[in-house]
Structures are given as C-alpha cells and as structure tokens.
Amino acid sequence: MSIPPSFDGTPRRLSDQLATYLRNEIYAGRLRPGQRLFEVELCERLNVSRAPLREAILTLRTDGLVDVRPHRGAVVTTLEDDDIREVFALRQLVEPLAARAAAERNDPIGLDRMRQAFDDLRVALQRDDPLTIAVAHSELHRSIAQASGMPRLAVFVQVLCTQMLASHGTGYALHPDATRTLVEDHEPLVAAIVAGDSDAAERLMREHFRPVEPMLDAYRRLRKESAHEA
C-alpha cells in the first residue's frame, strides 16, 4: 500500500493512512454500500496488522462511513436518499455561516490554507481524475470552515463533506460537466473571503449549492447492486 503524506509533507500514523485509503475506496465505489470489511483479508492485502486497521475502521465509524454490527463486524454504511438530502440541507444551512465567519475573521493562516486548497482544486481539474476532483472540492469547503475560527462548526462541516463524498464520489465520473465550472464557481467566493466581504461570501456560498439529485444516479446503482448481492 502506498498512500501520500499529509498536505504539509509530514508522515502520518499508519491508522490515518489506512483511514484515508478506505475512505477513498468508499468514495470511488470500490467498497460498496453494505459491503463487509473483512479484517483478515484487508490485513493480508495491505500488509498491515489488525491494530491500526481496527483504529482506522473506528475513525470511519465516527465519520459515518462504516457501521459496526453485532455478528457481522464492520460494514460500509448505506446512505438512503433521505440521508443524503439531510446532509445536503445541513450543508446549505451551516456553510454560508462558515463563509461569513471566515471573511469576518480574515485570519492569514486560515486564508493561506484556503488559497492552497483552491490551487489544489485547479491542479485536480488539470489531472482530470474524478475522485481527485471530488476530494479537492470537498477539501476547499473544509478549509473555509476551518478558516471560520469556529472549531465545532469546522468538525461538523468535515463530517458532512465526508458523508457527501460517499454518495457523490462516483457521480463525478458520470457528470464531468458538473466539474468544469468548479474553479469559475469558487473563484468569486474565495476572493470575497480574502477581501473580508462577509455579505458577499455568505451569499456566494448559499448560491453555490445545486440540486443534489443529478449526482445520485451512480450511488443509487451501487446501492441497488449491493442489495442484490447481499
């Protein structure tokens, strides 16, 4: 298994690397809704011991990506349509607040991280890899929440973005048209936050959210296939 280090180049704990790997497998649909995570099989495939793998699975449980069930062990969470709509509705409520707070706070470190996340999104679009684009898009939204200076809000947005990626990750491959305007869509938002224009930042974040339905087709198919295989 080869997983890149954290954004600043420093090594990460093995359990964190495993959690990142498993998240990406879920985002890409290679680990399907309802699929069991067999520890022995994963340990052999990834050449790791059980302790860091179990820690990674517990992290994914906190993220809402994995359920731990009696007599079945760890299972990839199945998100129903109502779950996804709830996540989307919550993001619509809290992320405009995060954008306003980030603009008002105007913290240089937070702004630098947001700019870096925006540059990473540009690079991801140049690579034209759907999963990389999906993760980079999510990281930009997380960086804005972190720049707000509201740690509880930042954690909440992180969890919501993680769960949204679980349902939307596969959709990026089916809807490349939805990614072509990501830089254009976010550029004025980032500029408003940097300029300290809190009213514009809140408004632009609110306007950014689009209907969730078109991106769900791929996840619905995965969910249906997994139910038939169970």
Secondary structure, DSSP 8 states (H G I E B T S, - for coil): ------TTS----HHHHHHHHHHHHHHTTSS-TT-B--HHHHHHHHT--HHHHHHHHHHHHHHTSEEEETTTEEEE----HHHHHHHHHHHHHHHHHHHHHHHHH--HHHHHHHHHHHHHHHHHHHHT-HHHHHHHHHHHHHHHHHHTT-HHHHHHHHHHHHHHHHHHTTHHHH-GGGTTTHHHHHHHHHHHHHHT-HHHHHHHHHHH---SGGGGHHHHHHHHHHHHH-
